[in-house]
Amino acid sequence: MSDQTGSLESVRAPEAEASAPAPARPPFWRRRSWQIAGGALLAVLAFVVFLVWSLPLGRALEPLKSPTLILVTADGKDFARRGSYKEAPVDVTKLPHHVGAAFVAIEDRRFYNHFGIDLRAIARAVQRNSEAGGVREGASTITQQLAKNAFLTNQRSFRRKAQEALIALYLEARLSKDEILSRYLSAVYFGDGVYGLRAAARHYFDKTPETLSLGESAMLAGMVKAPSKLAPTEDLPAARARARIVLASMVEVGEITPAQARRAHGVRVREGRVKLPVGSYFADWVTAQARRANERAFGEVRVQTTLDSVLQDRAEKLLRRAIERNGWANVTQGAIIAMRPDGRVVVMVGGRDYQQSQFNRAVDAMRQPGSAFKLFVYQAAMRSGLTPDSMILDAPVEIGDWKPENHEGRYAGHEVRLRNAFASSSNVAAVRLAQQVGRGAIIKAARDMGVTAKFPDDLTLALGTAPMSLMELTAGYAAVANGSMPVTPYGVIQAAEPARTPLPKKERDELLDLLRNSVVFGTGNTANISQYAHGKTGTTQDYRDAVFIGFVGDMVVAVWFGNDDNSPMKGVAGGGLPAQVWREFMGEAMRLKTVRVAGKVVGGSPVRVVAPVDLEALPELDVPSVDGEPGIVPEAPAAPAQPATPEPPTPEQPPF
């Protein structure tokens, strides 16, 4: 049996071997790992080469994205300088030898001997930084600095340094050393917002680069290390000390002699650009418009604006004086806007003092307009078919849990004409109108006139509870003066006016009727400076905001007072301080012959101010036309007497 068993095992063994599974083949990525890695590396290198090769070599020679803007008033006066300054590129081969030599000596002594990366300098920097226990010395070449300035950011990271080195190698392969140095000098930063050697030579020495002395070249080269600290306009002793270090480096490399270095000391700074403020309320607002209207360019781009320098000065003084004199009433801030009916802004005062606060209350502050918003409520009513002669009940009204009230609870107790209700700024009349015409109609009227505010979901909007900027509110009134809508405020002279929709003549005549009667008989009578004056007061709850907006002919002006913390003022209403300042400013504008009606200058003696009367006592007004101007009450001829001191107007009622 044993022999048979053995023979059987010998027979089955080959069968077992034949049926055993073959060993698995390694996956493709293992069998071709070197090929795959090599291919991936080649793909990455090809991609990097493509990216680098596609870099625009001339970027350092291009103008800045935000060139210097010189903002000029409508009467030709420079009033602000905005943006960085860069002049046309330089060619180092056309400059005195000591100019380029100064930068090479202090920034990159081996510039003409390395291939964009100085390995010797890197090794030296590593050793010294290691000994110092921190970063004390860099090793960036001029080529690397050009790569960073033209194509990268100042972010400190290994990735950025790697990109910088790669671009430097590319620049060395594509450009000559003189071309690299020329581009570097044309783009490097010199402090004070100045880029490039040509701009720096003019800014600090009122010279061209071709006429720079050895000492001036050394001072400019020394600034590159820390432009903001070493600019001679910031720290002249430090700039001179740094220049001496540059001269010593030039001596060490054999570019100049010690005697030449000594004679180059004592550089004098002669600034080549007139000092101008960087900002103002108007400059901050208009800069974006100016940039959109002008293409990139070298040097300084002069932009003519709509600002009237004389009126601007008057407005600033009037606002400051008014705040100083009314501090007892907790009046700490204010704003004034003056624009032409087509939207040209001629005056913008965004606060008491720009140096103390750059927040522009004329443009950026979102405040409740109070009763000044009622213009759009009544406009919606006129569109629905009502007229200034239509009647409205001036008596207490209740809407759900809300009971709007007139100021001091005073009501006519019967129906009054709309012009009377508007003149006396009746709150309950405005709310009843809102009930009649609907919230949607009021919002549409306001939107048509250029108001973009977010409105509340209830009828409180009729009393001006929607926060909005003084600018957009003023533009809405300008649309009435202009006879077309909407009016878009602008501060840079435009080639053509934007398209607007004509305001229907009947609608405009009725709005002029309302605005004129508000000034003659109503809460705005303090502003009755001319027979052509139109306007409306606005006062919010607890006297937190007080505003007067109106126009005489082609001058639309808004005046606001309040506090940044929204604290109440002491009884300051739109018909008080704002209307008084409005009257003073408009009087100045008329005296300077800058106000026109139908193309004719408006001037002469102001009309006598009429004290406000109770709503019940208002006459049933019928306002005629004068010289084809609807809604203008003729001024009674009278000998020009000294203007009477107006009686304090009755404060209009807050919205609640």
FINUTI-878514 format. One record per residue (C-alpha): residue in three letters; x, y, z. Coordinates in steps of 0.25 Angstrom, whole numbers, plus 5000, padded with zeros to 4 digits. Layout:
SITE   r    x    y    z
SITE ALA    X    Y    Z
...
// end
This chain:
SITE   r    x    y    z
SITE MET 5000 5000 5000
SITE SER 5011 5009 5003
SITE ASP 5016 5008 4989
SITE GLN 5003 5011 4983
SITE THR 5001 5023 4992
SITE GLY 5014 5028 4988
SITE SER 5011 5026 4974
SITE LEU 4998 5033 4975
SITE GLU 5005 5045 4982
SITE SER 5015 5046 4972
SITE VAL 5004 5046 4961
SITE ARG 4996 5057 4969
SITE ALA 5008 5066 4972
SITE PRO 5009 5072 4957
SITE GLU 4994 5074 4957
SITE ALA 4994 5082 4970
SITE GLU 5006 5090 4964
SITE ALA 4999 5093 4951
SITE SER 4986 5097 4959
SITE ALA 4993 5107 4968
SITE PRO 4989 5122 4965
SITE ALA 5000 5130 4958
SITE PRO 5006 5142 4966
SITE ALA 4998 5155 4964
SITE ARG 5005 5166 4955
SITE PRO 5008 5179 4962
SITE PRO 4999 5190 4958
SITE PHE 5003 5199 4946
SITE TRP 5007 5211 4955
SITE ARG 5017 5202 4962
SITE ARG 5023 5196 4949
SITE ARG 5024 5210 4943
SITE SER 5026 5219 4955
SITE TRP 5039 5225 4949
SITE GLN 5032 5228 4936
SITE ILE 5020 5234 4943
SITE ALA 5028 5243 4952
SITE GLY 5036 5248 4941
SITE GLY 5024 5251 4932
SITE ALA 5018 5258 4944
SITE LEU 5030 5266 4946
SITE LEU 5031 5270 4932
SITE ALA 5017 5274 4931
SITE VAL 5019 5283 4944
SITE LEU 5031 5289 4938
SITE ALA 5024 5291 4925
SITE PHE 5013 5298 4932
SITE VAL 5022 5307 4940
SITE VAL 5030 5311 4928
SITE PHE 5017 5314 4921
SITE LEU 5012 5323 4932
SITE VAL 5026 5330 4934
SITE TRP 5028 5331 4919
SITE SER 5014 5338 4918
SITE LEU 5017 5349 4928
SITE PRO 5017 5363 4922
SITE LEU 5031 5367 4922
SITE GLY 5027 5382 4921
SITE ARG 5018 5382 4933
SITE ALA 5029 5390 4941
SITE LEU 5028 5401 4930
SITE GLU 5013 5403 4930
SITE PRO 5006 5414 4937
SITE LEU 5000 5411 4951
SITE LYS 4986 5405 4952
SITE SER 4982 5417 4961
SITE PRO 4990 5429 4956
SITE THR 4991 5442 4963
SITE LEU 4979 5451 4961
SITE ILE 4979 5466 4963
SITE LEU 4965 5470 4966
SITE VAL 4962 5484 4961
SITE THR 4950 5492 4964
SITE ALA 4940 5498 4954
SITE ASP 4948 5511 4955
SITE GLY 4961 5505 4952
SITE LYS 4967 5503 4966
SITE ASP 4975 5490 4970
SITE PHE 4969 5486 4983
SITE ALA 4973 5471 4985
SITE ARG 4983 5461 4981
SITE ARG 4979 5446 4981
SITE GLY 4986 5433 4977
SITE SER 5001 5429 4975
SITE TYR 5011 5436 4966
SITE LYS 5018 5430 4955
SITE GLU 5025 5437 4943
SITE ALA 5030 5431 4930
SITE PRO 5041 5420 4930
SITE VAL 5056 5423 4930
SITE ASP 5067 5417 4922
SITE VAL 5079 5415 4930
SITE THR 5088 5416 4918
SITE LYS 5084 5430 4917
SITE LEU 5086 5434 4931
SITE PRO 5099 5439 4938
SITE HIS 5107 5427 4942
SITE HIS 5107 5430 4956
SITE VAL 5091 5429 4957
SITE GLY 5091 5414 4954
SITE ALA 5104 5411 4961
SITE ALA 5098 5417 4974
SITE PHE 5087 5406 4974
SITE VAL 5095 5395 4970
SITE ALA 5106 5398 4981
SITE ILE 5095 5398 4992
SITE GLU 5085 5388 4987
SITE ASP 5093 5378 4979
SITE ARG 5108 5379 4977
SITE ARG 5109 5366 4969
SITE PHE 5097 5370 4960
SITE TYR 5106 5369 4947
SITE ASN 5112 5356 4951
SITE HIS 5100 5347 4955
SITE PHE 5089 5340 4948
SITE GLY 5077 5347 4955
SITE ILE 5080 5339 4968
SITE ASP 5093 5342 4976
SITE LEU 5096 5329 4983
SITE ARG 5108 5335 4990
SITE ALA 5099 5346 4996
SITE ILE 5089 5335 5000
SITE ALA 5100 5327 5007
SITE ARG 5105 5340 5014
SITE ALA 5091 5344 5019
SITE VAL 5088 5330 5024
SITE GLN 5101 5330 5032
SITE ARG 5099 5344 5038
SITE ASN 5084 5342 5041
SITE SER 5087 5329 5048
SITE GLU 5098 5336 5056
SITE ALA 5088 5347 5060
SITE GLY 5077 5338 5063
SITE GLY 5067 5344 5054
SITE VAL 5066 5351 5040
SITE ARG 5076 5362 5040
SITE GLU 5080 5362 5025
SITE GLY 5074 5359 5012
SITE ALA 5079 5353 4999
SITE SER 5069 5358 4989
SITE THR 5076 5363 4976
SITE ILE 5071 5375 4968
SITE THR 5065 5365 4958
SITE GLN 5058 5358 4969
SITE GLN 5053 5372 4974
SITE LEU 5048 5375 4960
SITE ALA 5041 5361 4960
SITE LYS 5034 5364 4973
SITE ASN 5030 5379 4970
SITE ALA 5025 5376 4956
SITE PHE 5018 5362 4957
SITE LEU 5016 5359 4972
SITE THR 5012 5364 4986
SITE ASN 5020 5367 4998
SITE GLN 5015 5355 5005
SITE ARG 5026 5348 5013
SITE SER 5025 5333 5010
SITE PHE 5034 5322 5004
SITE ARG 5024 5321 4992
SITE ARG 5026 5336 4989
SITE LYS 5041 5335 4990
SITE ALA 5041 5322 4981
SITE GLN 5032 5330 4971
SITE GLU 5041 5342 4972
SITE ALA 5054 5333 4969
SITE LEU 5047 5326 4957
SITE ILE 5043 5340 4951
SITE ALA 5056 5345 4953
SITE LEU 5063 5334 4945
SITE TYR 5053 5337 4934
SITE LEU 5056 5352 4934
SITE GLU 5071 5349 4933
SITE ALA 5068 5340 4921
SITE ARG 5060 5350 4914
SITE LEU 5066 5363 4917
SITE SER 5080 5370 4917
SITE LYS 5085 5375 4931
SITE ASP 5083 5389 4926
SITE GLU 5069 5386 4923
SITE ILE 5066 5380 4936
SITE LEU 5072 5391 4944
SITE SER 5064 5401 4935
SITE ARG 5051 5394 4939
SITE TYR 5055 5393 4953
SITE LEU 5058 5408 4954
SITE SER 5045 5411 4947
SITE ALA 5036 5404 4957
SITE VAL 5043 5403 4971
SITE TYR 5036 5411 4982
SITE PHE 5042 5423 4988
SITE GLY 5032 5427 4999
SITE ASP 5021 5438 4999
SITE GLY 5013 5430 4989
SITE VAL 5024 5432 4978
SITE TYR 5028 5420 4969
SITE GLY 5040 5421 4959
SITE LEU 5052 5429 4958
SITE ARG 5047 5440 4949
SITE ALA 5035 5443 4959
SITE ALA 5045 5442 4971
SITE ALA 5054 5452 4964
SITE ARG 5043 5462 4962
SITE HIS 5036 5460 4975
SITE TYR 5049 5461 4984
SITE PHE 5058 5470 4976
SITE ASP 5050 5476 4965
SITE LYS 5059 5470 4955
SITE THR 5059 5460 4944
SITE PRO 5067 5447 4946
SITE GLU 5077 5452 4935
SITE THR 5081 5463 4944
SITE LEU 5082 5457 4957
SITE SER 5095 5459 4965
SITE LEU 5104 5449 4972
SITE GLY 5098 5452 4985
SITE GLU 5084 5453 4981
SITE SER 5086 5439 4974
SITE ALA 5091 5433 4987
SITE MET 5080 5439 4995
SITE LEU 5070 5433 4986
SITE ALA 5077 5419 4986
SITE GLY 5077 5419 5001
SITE MET 5062 5421 5002
SITE VAL 5059 5408 4995
SITE LYS 5062 5400 5008
SITE ALA 5051 5407 5016
SITE PRO 5044 5417 5008
SITE SER 5034 5422 5018
SITE LYS 5045 5424 5028
SITE LEU 5056 5429 5020
SITE ALA 5049 5439 5011
SITE PRO 5055 5453 5013
SITE THR 5041 5459 5014
SITE GLU 5039 5450 5026
SITE ASP 5053 5450 5033
SITE LEU 5064 5458 5026
SITE PRO 5075 5455 5036
SITE ALA 5072 5440 5034
SITE ALA 5072 5441 5019
SITE ARG 5085 5448 5019
SITE ALA 5091 5438 5028
SITE ARG 5087 5427 5019
SITE ALA 5092 5434 5007
SITE ARG 5106 5434 5014
SITE ILE 5105 5419 5015
SITE VAL 5102 5418 5000
SITE LEU 5114 5427 4997
SITE ALA 5123 5419 5005
SITE SER 5118 5406 4998
SITE MET 5121 5413 4985
SITE VAL 5135 5416 4990
SITE GLU 5137 5401 4994
SITE VAL 5133 5396 4980
SITE GLY 5142 5406 4973
SITE GLU 5131 5414 4967
SITE ILE 5135 5428 4973
SITE THR 5147 5433 4981
SITE PRO 5147 5437 4996
SITE ALA 5148 5451 4991
SITE GLN 5136 5450 4982
SITE ALA 5128 5444 4993
SITE ARG 5132 5456 5003
SITE ARG 5127 5466 4993
SITE ALA 5114 5459 4991
SITE HIS 5110 5461 5005
SITE GLY 5099 5472 5009
SITE VAL 5088 5469 4999
SITE ARG 5077 5479 4999
SITE VAL 5062 5475 4997
SITE ARG 5054 5484 4987
SITE GLU 5040 5478 4986
SITE GLY 5035 5479 4971
SITE ARG 5020 5478 4974
SITE VAL 5011 5487 4981
SITE LYS 5006 5482 4994
SITE LEU 4991 5479 4993
SITE PRO 4982 5472 5003
SITE VAL 4980 5457 5001
SITE GLY 4965 5457 5004
SITE SER 4953 5465 5007
SITE TYR 4938 5461 5008
SITE PHE 4936 5465 4993
SITE ALA 4950 5459 4989
SITE ASP 4947 5446 4996
SITE TRP 4933 5445 4989
SITE VAL 4937 5449 4975
SITE THR 4950 5441 4974
SITE ALA 4943 5428 4969
SITE GLN 4936 5436 4958
SITE ALA 4949 5443 4954
SITE ARG 4956 5429 4952
SITE ARG 4945 5424 4944
SITE ALA 4945 5436 4935
SITE ASN 4960 5436 4932
SITE GLU 4969 5425 4927
SITE ARG 4983 5420 4933
SITE ALA 4994 5430 4930
SITE PHE 5008 5434 4935
SITE GLY 5009 5447 4943
SITE GLU 4998 5454 4949
SITE VAL 4984 5454 4943
SITE ARG 4977 5467 4945
SITE VAL 4962 5465 4946
SITE GLN 4952 5477 4946
SITE THR 4941 5475 4956
SITE THR 4928 5483 4958
SITE LEU 4932 5488 4972
SITE ASP 4931 5504 4974
SITE SER 4943 5508 4983
SITE VAL 4936 5521 4987
SITE LEU 4923 5515 4991
SITE GLN 4930 5503 4998
SITE ASP 4938 5512 5007
SITE ARG 4925 5520 5010
SITE ALA 4918 5507 5014
SITE GLU 4929 5502 5022
SITE LYS 4929 5514 5030
SITE LEU 4914 5516 5032
SITE LEU 4913 5501 5037
SITE ARG 4925 5502 5047
SITE ARG 4919 5515 5052
SITE ALA 4905 5510 5054
SITE ILE 4910 5498 5062
SITE GLU 4919 5506 5070
SITE ARG 4908 5516 5074
SITE ASN 4898 5505 5077
SITE GLY 4906 5496 5085
SITE TRP 4896 5499 5097
SITE ALA 4885 5492 5088
SITE ASN 4894 5479 5087
SITE VAL 4897 5482 5072
SITE THR 4910 5475 5069
SITE GLN 4909 5472 5055
SITE GLY 4903 5476 5042
SITE ALA 4904 5475 5026
SITE ILE 4902 5484 5014
SITE ILE 4900 5480 5000
SITE ALA 4898 5490 4988
SITE MET 4895 5485 4974
SITE ARG 4890 5490 4961
SITE PRO 4877 5484 4956
SITE ASP 4884 5475 4946
SITE GLY 4892 5468 4958
SITE ARG 4905 5476 4958
SITE VAL 4909 5476 4972
SITE VAL 4916 5490 4975
SITE VAL 4917 5489 4990
SITE MET 4919 5478 4999
SITE VAL 4921 5479 5014
SITE GLY 4920 5466 5021
SITE GLY 4923 5470 5035
SITE ARG 4928 5480 5045
SITE ASP 4943 5477 5042
SITE TYR 4949 5467 5032
SITE GLN 4962 5466 5040
SITE GLN 4955 5461 5052
SITE SER 4945 5452 5045
SITE GLN 4945 5447 5031
SITE PHE 4931 5441 5031
SITE ASN 4923 5448 5021
SITE ARG 4909 5452 5027
SITE ALA 4905 5458 5014
SITE VAL 4906 5444 5006
SITE ASP 4908 5433 5016
SITE ALA 4900 5436 5028
SITE MET 4886 5429 5027
SITE ARG 4876 5438 5035
SITE GLN 4861 5439 5035
SITE PRO 4857 5451 5027
SITE GLY 4845 5454 5035
SITE SER 4834 5463 5028
SITE ALA 4844 5466 5017
SITE PHE 4839 5453 5011
SITE LYS 4825 5458 5010
SITE LEU 4828 5464 4996
SITE PHE 4827 5450 4991
SITE VAL 4814 5446 4998
SITE TYR 4808 5459 4992
SITE GLN 4814 5455 4979
SITE ALA 4807 5442 4979
SITE ALA 4794 5449 4983
SITE MET 4795 5459 4971
SITE ARG 4797 5446 4962
SITE SER 4785 5440 4967
SITE GLY 4777 5452 4962
SITE LEU 4777 5461 4975
SITE THR 4781 5476 4974
SITE PRO 4787 5486 4984
SITE ASP 4772 5491 4985
SITE SER 4767 5477 4989
SITE MET 4762 5475 5003
SITE ILE 4768 5466 5014
SITE LEU 4763 5465 5028
SITE ASP 4773 5470 5039
SITE ALA 4768 5463 5051
SITE PRO 4773 5451 5060
SITE VAL 4774 5438 5053
SITE GLU 4776 5424 5058
SITE ILE 4782 5413 5050
SITE GLY 4782 5400 5058
SITE ASP 4790 5403 5070
SITE TRP 4797 5415 5064
SITE LYS 4792 5429 5066
SITE PRO 4800 5439 5059
SITE GLU 4800 5453 5065
SITE ASN 4802 5467 5060
SITE HIS 4812 5476 5067
SITE GLU 4807 5479 5081
SITE GLY 4794 5473 5078
SITE ARG 4789 5484 5069
SITE TYR 4779 5481 5059
SITE ALA 4770 5489 5050
SITE GLY 4758 5480 5053
SITE HIS 4753 5481 5039
SITE GLU 4756 5479 5025
SITE VAL 4767 5488 5019
SITE ARG 4773 5489 5006
SITE LEU 4785 5481 5003
SITE ARG 4794 5493 5001
SITE ASN 4791 5497 5015
SITE ALA 4793 5484 5021
SITE PHE 4807 5483 5014
SITE ALA 4811 5497 5018
SITE SER 4808 5494 5032
SITE SER 4814 5480 5031
SITE SER 4802 5473 5037
SITE ASN 4805 5459 5041
SITE VAL 4791 5454 5041
SITE ALA 4788 5459 5027
SITE ALA 4800 5452 5021
SITE VAL 4796 5439 5028
SITE ARG 4782 5441 5022
SITE LEU 4787 5443 5009
SITE ALA 4796 5431 5010
SITE GLN 4783 5423 5013
SITE GLN 4776 5428 5001
SITE VAL 4787 5427 4990
SITE GLY 4794 5414 4996
SITE ARG 4808 5411 5001
SITE GLY 4812 5406 4987
SITE ALA 4809 5419 4980
SITE ILE 4817 5427 4990
SITE ILE 4829 5418 4988
SITE LYS 4828 5419 4973
SITE ALA 4828 5434 4974
SITE ALA 4840 5434 4982
SITE ARG 4847 5423 4974
SITE ASP 4844 5431 4961
SITE MET 4851 5444 4967
SITE GLY 4863 5436 4971
SITE VAL 4861 5431 4985
SITE THR 4867 5417 4987
SITE ALA 4864 5416 5002
SITE LYS 4858 5403 5008
SITE PHE 4844 5407 5013
SITE PRO 4836 5401 5025
SITE ASP 4825 5392 5023
SITE ASP 4814 5401 5028
SITE LEU 4809 5415 5027
SITE THR 4819 5422 5036
SITE LEU 4827 5424 5023
SITE ALA 4818 5436 5020
SITE LEU 4825 5443 5032
SITE GLY 4839 5440 5027
SITE THR 4843 5429 5036
SITE ALA 4851 5422 5025
SITE PRO 4866 5425 5027
SITE MET 4873 5431 5014
SITE SER 4885 5440 5011
SITE LEU 4884 5455 5010
SITE MET 4889 5454 4996
SITE GLU 4878 5445 4990
SITE LEU 4868 5453 4997
SITE THR 4874 5466 4991
SITE ALA 4874 5460 4977
SITE GLY 4859 5457 4979
SITE TYR 4856 5472 4981
SITE ALA 4866 5475 4969
SITE ALA 4857 5467 4960
SITE VAL 4846 5477 4963
SITE ALA 4855 5489 4960
SITE ASN 4860 5482 4948
SITE GLY 4846 5477 4943
SITE SER 4852 5463 4940
SITE MET 4855 5451 4947
SITE PRO 4863 5445 4953
SITE VAL 4874 5454 4956
SITE THR 4887 5447 4958
SITE PRO 4897 5455 4966
SITE TYR 4911 5456 4960
SITE GLY 4924 5463 4962
SITE VAL 4933 5461 4950
SITE ILE 4929 5469 4937
SITE GLN 4922 5460 4928
SITE ALA 4921 5460 4913
SITE ALA 4906 5457 4913
SITE GLU 4895 5457 4922
SITE PRO 4889 5444 4926
SITE ALA 4875 5441 4920
SITE ARG 4863 5446 4929
SITE THR 4848 5445 4928
SITE PRO 4841 5459 4928
SITE LEU 4833 5462 4940
SITE PRO 4819 5465 4935
SITE LYS 4816 5480 4935
SITE LYS 4804 5479 4943
SITE GLU 4810 5470 4953
SITE ARG 4823 5479 4954
SITE ASP 4814 5492 4955
SITE GLU 4806 5486 4967
SITE LEU 4819 5482 4974
SITE LEU 4825 5496 4972
SITE ASP 4812 5501 4978
SITE LEU 4813 5493 4990
SITE LEU 4828 5496 4992
SITE ARG 4826 5511 4990
SITE ASN 4814 5512 5000
SITE SER 4823 5504 5010
SITE VAL 4833 5515 5010
SITE VAL 4823 5527 5009
SITE PHE 4813 5523 5020
SITE GLY 4818 5510 5026
SITE THR 4829 5504 5035
SITE GLY 4839 5508 5025
SITE ASN 4837 5523 5025
SITE THR 4850 5526 5031
SITE ALA 4856 5522 5017
SITE ASN 4847 5532 5009
SITE ILE 4859 5539 5004
SITE SER 4853 5542 4990
SITE GLN 4840 5541 4982
SITE TYR 4847 5529 4975
SITE ALA 4849 5521 4988
SITE HIS 4843 5507 4989
SITE GLY 4846 5497 5000
SITE LYS 4842 5488 5012
SITE THR 4846 5486 5026
SITE GLY 4848 5472 5033
SITE THR 4849 5469 5047
SITE THR 4850 5455 5053
SITE GLN 4845 5450 5067
SITE ASP 4851 5456 5079
SITE TYR 4858 5466 5070
SITE ARG 4869 5456 5066
SITE ASP 4870 5461 5052
SITE ALA 4866 5475 5046
SITE VAL 4867 5478 5031
SITE PHE 4863 5488 5021
SITE ILE 4863 5486 5006
SITE GLY 4860 5495 4996
SITE PHE 4864 5503 4983
SITE VAL 4864 5517 4977
SITE GLY 4865 5516 4962
SITE ASP 4876 5507 4958
SITE MET 4882 5505 4972
SITE VAL 4877 5494 4981
SITE VAL 4882 5493 4995
SITE ALA 4880 5484 5007
SITE VAL 4885 5487 5021
SITE TRP 4884 5476 5032
SITE PHE 4888 5477 5047
SITE GLY 4888 5466 5057
SITE ASN 4898 5457 5065
SITE ASP 4906 5444 5061
SITE ASP 4901 5437 5073
SITE ASN 4886 5440 5069
SITE SER 4884 5448 5083
SITE PRO 4873 5458 5083
SITE MET 4876 5473 5081
SITE LYS 4869 5483 5089
SITE GLY 4857 5488 5081
SITE VAL 4865 5489 5068
SITE ALA 4855 5488 5057
SITE GLY 4856 5488 5042
SITE GLY 4849 5502 5041
SITE GLY 4860 5507 5051
SITE LEU 4875 5506 5050
SITE PRO 4875 5498 5037
SITE ALA 4866 5508 5030
SITE GLN 4874 5520 5036
SITE VAL 4887 5514 5030
SITE TRP 4880 5511 5017
SITE ARG 4876 5525 5016
SITE GLU 4890 5531 5019
SITE PHE 4896 5522 5009
SITE MET 4886 5525 4998
SITE GLY 4888 5539 5001
SITE GLU 4903 5538 4999
SITE ALA 4900 5530 4986
SITE MET 4891 5541 4981
SITE ARG 4901 5552 4985
SITE LEU 4912 5545 4977
SITE LYS 4902 5545 4965
SITE THR 4902 5529 4964
SITE VAL 4887 5527 4964
SITE ARG 4879 5528 4952
SITE VAL 4864 5527 4948
SITE ALA 4861 5525 4934
SITE GLY 4875 5529 4930
SITE LYS 4874 5542 4938
SITE VAL 4883 5545 4950
SITE VAL 4875 5546 4963
SITE GLY 4879 5556 4973
SITE GLY 4874 5568 4980
SITE SER 4869 5570 4994
SITE PRO 4863 5558 5002
SITE VAL 4848 5558 5004
SITE ARG 4843 5561 5018
SITE VAL 4841 5548 5026
SITE VAL 4826 5545 5030
SITE ALA 4824 5539 5044
SITE PRO 4817 5525 5043
SITE VAL 4803 5524 5046
SITE ASP 4794 5514 5051
SITE LEU 4788 5504 5041
SITE GLU 4774 5508 5044
SITE ALA 4778 5523 5041
SITE LEU 4784 5520 5027
SITE PRO 4777 5526 5016
SITE GLU 4771 5519 5005
SITE LEU 4783 5521 4996
SITE ASP 4783 5523 4981
SITE VAL 4797 5524 4976
SITE PRO 4798 5531 4962
SITE SER 4809 5530 4952
SITE VAL 4820 5541 4950
SITE ASP 4827 5542 4937
SITE GLY 4823 5528 4932
SITE GLU 4829 5522 4945
SITE PRO 4817 5514 4952
SITE GLY 4816 5514 4967
SITE ILE 4823 5527 4969
SITE VAL 4817 5538 4978
SITE PRO 4820 5552 4973
SITE GLU 4829 5560 4983
SITE ALA 4822 5572 4988
SITE PRO 4831 5585 4984
SITE ALA 4837 5591 4996
SITE ALA 4849 5600 4999
SITE PRO 4861 5591 5002
SITE ALA 4860 5592 5017
SITE GLN 4869 5585 5027
SITE PRO 4864 5570 5028
SITE ALA 4855 5568 5040
SITE THR 4860 5558 5050
SITE PRO 4850 5546 5048
SITE GLU 4842 5541 5059
SITE PRO 4846 5527 5063
SITE PRO 4837 5518 5055
SITE THR 4828 5508 5062
SITE PRO 4835 5495 5061
SITE GLU 4828 5485 5052
SITE GLN 4823 5473 5058
SITE PRO 4832 5460 5059
SITE PRO 4827 5448 5052
SITE PHE 4821 5441 5065
// end
